[in-house]
Amino acid sequence: MEKITVLGAGHWGLALASVLASNNKEVLMYARDDKKALDLNLRHESVYIKDYKFSELIKATSNLDEAMEFSDTIIISIPVVSVYMTLLPYLKKFPNKNYVFTSKGLYNGKTMSSLFYNVNKDLHLAVLSGPSFSNEVIEKKNTAVVIASKNTSLAKELQCDFSNNYFRVYTSEDITGVETCGAIKNVFAIICGMVDGAKMGSNTKNALITRGLAEMKRMITFTGGNLETLYGLAGIGDIMLTCNSFESRNYSYGFQYTSGKKSEASGVVEGLNTIKELHTISELNKIDMPITNSLYEVLFNNKDIREMGYELMNRKLKNE
């Protein structure tokens, strides 16, 4: 029986572990919290997913060394802000394992793959992304995602590991484009949540999404990704999902921010870190991203979203 490690026992890590267990894989999850590991081992339960029993093929440990040594394939579902420092020593120690990034965001202006390729250009890296809410995956509702890697053999191997009759996986060689789309869509999910929370209307929201695609194209071009990726599962597919649902932490955060409710989120709101990264990149490299930078002003400089909307609408007129 094939063994696979999942780092991170949150919503998404649990969802991916459940897919792998459904495919008869033996899964060891890494949970920082001893109690969460015990809950999975003794009761096959998690505080994150109520009234659900996980497969007995899923075990957990709070020992990261044990998790890393368990298998040759490491699925990484911990927040992007923690990935680099957590994994760097292990990638140096285990350079021949397969590493699959599933968290969405940027770190120090870079995608995860580009950061680690700078450490070792021969690493076996992949990224899994696409329109997929964890609870629906656990409920075995039909879901389609993409796994991207420069190594086509690795992408196809992972495609077989994950694919089944409710979880369909496509492959791509554009790891940079898939990562870039996954990061930026979280930013626009926050914006759309804000627009809905402030009751600014469907016209406003759809204009922001459509013009947001233009900003995503500029950023994908800058990072060296393939523009066609924007029109696939990792791009428009994920935008359609996360910009319109309270299941998205980023959308929910934005909605609560402008609706007068306290902004709380269950888990990490990746878009908050990503917006800082994108603002810095666009400023340093003179990339035109007015919507993204307007969100930055709202979140971190206390600007009013309606005021920023007015400024966006009154910019110099131009061709589409």
C-alpha positions in Angstrom: 0.0 0.0 0.0 1.4 3.4 -1.0 2.2 5.8 1.8 1.7 9.6 1.6 2.4 12.4 4.1 0.1 15.4 4.5 1.5 18.3 6.4 -1.3 20.3 8.1 -4.4 18.8 9.7 -6.7 21.8 8.9 -9.7 21.8 6.6 -7.8 21.4 3.3 -5.3 18.9 4.6 -8.1 16.7 6.0 -10.0 17.0 2.7 -7.0 15.8 0.7 -6.2 13.1 3.2 -9.7 11.8 2.8 -9.3 11.7 -1.0 -6.1 9.7 -0.7 -7.6 7.3 1.8 -10.5 6.8 -0.6 -7.9 5.7 -3.1 -6.5 3.2 -0.7 -3.4 5.2 0.3 -2.0 5.0 3.8 -1.9 8.6 5.0 0.1 10.1 7.9 -0.9 13.7 8.8 1.2 16.2 10.7 -0.7 18.2 13.3 1.1 20.7 15.4 -1.4 20.2 18.2 -1.0 16.9 20.1 -4.8 16.8 20.9 -5.7 17.1 17.2 -3.4 14.2 16.4 -4.9 12.1 19.2 -8.5 12.9 18.0 -7.6 11.5 14.6 -5.8 8.4 15.9 -8.2 7.4 18.7 -11.6 8.6 17.4 -11.0 9.3 13.7 -12.4 12.8 14.2 -11.4 16.4 13.9 -12.6 19.5 15.5 -12.7 21.1 12.0 -15.2 18.7 10.5 -18.2 18.0 12.8 -20.0 14.7 12.9 -17.7 13.0 10.5 -15.6 9.8 10.9 -12.3 9.7 8.9 -10.9 6.6 7.4 -8.8 4.3 9.5 -6.1 4.6 6.8 -5.5 8.2 8.1 -3.2 8.5 11.1 -1.7 11.6 12.6 1.5 12.7 14.5 2.7 15.9 16.1 6.3 15.0 15.3 7.3 16.6 12.1 10.4 14.4 11.7 8.2 11.3 11.8 5.9 12.8 9.2 8.7 13.7 6.8 10.3 10.2 7.1 7.0 8.4 6.6 6.8 8.6 2.8 8.4 9.8 -0.4 5.5 12.1 -1.3 4.8 15.2 0.9 1.5 17.1 0.5 2.0 20.6 2.0 -1.2 22.1 3.4 0.1 24.6 6.0 -0.2 28.4 5.6 2.2 29.9 3.0 3.7 32.2 5.6 5.0 29.2 7.5 6.0 26.9 4.6 9.4 28.3 3.7 11.0 28.3 7.2 9.3 25.0 8.2 10.4 23.1 5.1 13.7 24.5 4.1 15.8 22.3 6.4 13.8 19.2 5.3 14.2 19.9 1.6 17.9 20.0 2.1 17.8 16.8 4.1 15.4 15.0 1.7 16.1 16.5 -1.7 14.6 13.5 -3.6 11.1 13.4 -2.1 8.1 14.7 -4.1 6.7 18.0 -2.6 3.2 19.1 -3.5 2.2 22.7 -2.5 -1.6 23.1 -1.9 -1.7 26.4 0.1 -2.2 29.6 -2.0 -0.1 32.7 -1.6 3.2 34.4 -2.0 6.2 34.7 0.3 8.8 37.4 0.0 7.4 38.2 -3.5 7.9 34.7 -4.8 5.8 31.6 -5.4 6.7 28.6 -3.3 8.2 26.6 -6.2 10.4 29.5 -7.3 11.7 29.9 -3.7 12.6 26.3 -3.4 14.0 26.0 -6.9 16.4 28.7 -5.9 17.6 26.4 -3.2 17.8 23.3 -5.5 16.8 23.4 -9.1 16.5 19.6 -9.2 13.8 19.3 -6.6 10.6 17.4 -7.5 7.9 20.0 -7.0 4.2 20.3 -7.9 1.3 22.4 -6.9 -2.4 21.4 -6.6 -5.0 24.1 -7.1 -8.5 24.8 -8.4 -12.1 25.5 -7.3 -12.5 23.2 -4.3 -14.1 23.8 -0.9 -12.8 21.3 1.6 -16.2 20.4 3.1 -17.6 19.5 -0.4 -14.5 17.3 -1.1 -15.0 15.5 2.2 -18.7 15.0 1.3 -17.5 13.5 -2.0 -19.2 16.1 -4.2 -17.8 16.2 -7.7 -14.7 18.4 -7.9 -12.1 19.2 -10.5 -8.6 20.5 -9.8 -5.2 20.8 -11.6 -1.8 19.5 -10.6 1.0 21.4 -12.2 4.7 20.5 -12.3 7.7 21.1 -14.6 8.2 17.3 -14.2 5.4 15.8 -16.3 6.0 12.3 -14.9 5.5 13.6 -11.4 2.3 15.4 -12.4 0.9 12.2 -14.0 1.9 10.1 -10.9 0.1 12.5 -8.6 -2.9 12.7 -11.0 -3.3 8.9 -10.5 -2.8 9.2 -6.7 -5.6 11.7 -6.3 -8.1 11.0 -9.1 -11.3 9.0 -8.5 -15.0 9.1 -9.4 -15.6 12.4 -7.5 -12.2 14.1 -7.5 -11.0 14.7 -11.1 -7.4 15.9 -11.6 -6.0 17.6 -14.7 -2.3 18.1 -15.3 -0.3 21.2 -16.4 3.3 22.1 -16.8 2.7 25.7 -15.8 3.5 25.5 -12.1 4.3 29.3 -11.9 1.0 30.3 -13.6 -1.1 28.0 -11.4 0.6 29.3 -8.2 0.2 32.9 -9.3 -3.5 32.5 -10.0 -4.1 30.7 -6.7 -2.5 33.5 -4.8 -4.2 36.5 -6.5 -7.7 35.0 -6.5 -7.7 35.2 -2.7 -7.2 39.0 -3.0 -10.2 39.4 -5.3 -12.3 37.2 -3.1 -11.7 39.7 -0.2 -12.6 42.6 -2.6 -15.8 40.8 -3.7 -16.8 40.1 -0.1 -16.3 43.8 0.7 -18.5 44.9 -2.2 -21.3 42.5 -1.1 -20.9 43.5 2.5 -21.2 47.2 1.6 -24.1 46.5 -0.7 -22.4 48.2 -3.6 -24.2 46.1 -6.2 -23.7 43.4 -8.8 -22.5 45.8 -11.4 -19.7 46.9 -9.2 -18.7 43.4 -8.2 -18.7 42.0 -11.8 -16.7 45.0 -13.0 -14.1 44.4 -10.3 -13.9 40.7 -11.2 -13.5 41.3 -14.9 -11.0 44.1 -14.6 -9.3 42.1 -11.9 -8.5 39.5 -14.6 -6.5 42.2 -16.4 -4.4 42.7 -13.3 -4.0 38.9 -12.9 -2.7 38.8 -16.6 -0.1 41.4 -15.8 1.1 39.6 -12.8 1.2 36.2 -14.5 3.2 37.8 -17.3 5.6 39.3 -14.7 6.1 36.0 -12.9 6.7 34.1 -16.2 3.5 32.0 -16.2 1.3 31.0 -19.1 -1.7 33.3 -19.7 -3.8 30.4 -20.8 -3.7 29.1 -17.2 -5.8 32.1 -16.2 -8.7 30.7 -18.2 -8.6 27.2 -16.5 -9.4 25.7 -13.2 -6.7 27.5 -11.2 -7.7 30.9 -12.7 -11.3 31.7 -13.6 -12.5 28.4 -12.1 -11.2 29.3 -8.6 -12.3 33.0 -9.0 -15.9 31.9 -9.7 -15.9 29.8 -6.6 -14.2 32.0 -4.0 -15.6 35.4 -5.1 -19.2 34.3 -4.5 -19.4 32.1 -1.4 -19.2 32.4 2.4 -17.4 29.0 2.3 -14.4 31.1 1.2 -12.5 32.5 4.2 -11.3 35.4 2.1 -14.8 36.3 0.8 -16.2 36.0 4.4 -13.5 38.2 5.8 -14.2 40.9 3.2 -18.0 40.7 3.7 -17.6 41.1 7.5 -15.1 43.9 7.1 -17.6 46.2 5.4 -20.9 44.9 6.7 -20.4 46.3 10.2 -19.6 42.9 11.7 -16.4 42.0 13.4 -14.0 40.4 10.9 -13.4 36.9 12.1 -12.3 33.9 10.2 -12.0 30.2 10.9 -8.4 29.6 9.8 -5.9 31.6 8.0 -7.0 34.3 5.6 -4.3 33.9 3.0 -5.3 36.9 1.0 -4.3 39.3 3.8 -0.6 38.3 3.4 -0.9 38.1 -0.4 -2.2 41.6 -0.8 0.9 43.0 1.0 3.1 40.9 -1.3 1.3 42.1 -4.4 1.4 45.7 -3.4 5.1 45.6 -2.9 5.7 43.8 -6.2 3.5 46.2 -8.2 5.1 49.2 -6.6 8.7 48.0 -7.1 8.2 46.9 -10.7 5.7 49.5 -11.8 3.0 46.9 -12.6 -0.4 48.6 -13.1 -2.7 47.0 -10.5 -5.1 49.8 -9.4 -7.8 47.5 -7.9 -5.3 45.4 -5.9 -3.6 48.6 -4.6 -6.9 50.1 -3.7 -7.7 47.1 -1.5 -4.3 47.6 0.2 -5.3 51.2 1.0 -8.6 50.0 2.5 -7.1 47.3 4.6 -3.9 48.9 5.8 -4.4 52.7 5.5 -8.0 52.9 6.7 -9.4 54.2 3.4 -13.1 53.8 2.8 -14.1 51.3 0.2 -16.6 53.7 -1.4 -14.0 56.4 -1.6 -11.6 54.0 -3.3 -14.4 53.0 -5.7 -14.9 56.6 -6.6 -11.2 57.1 -7.3 -11.1 53.9 -9.4 -14.1 55.1 -11.5 -12.5 58.6 -12.1 -9.2 57.4 -13.4 -8.1 58.5 -16.8 -10.3 56.9 -19.5 -8.6 54.2 -21.6 -9.2 51.3 -24.1 -10.1 47.9 -22.7 
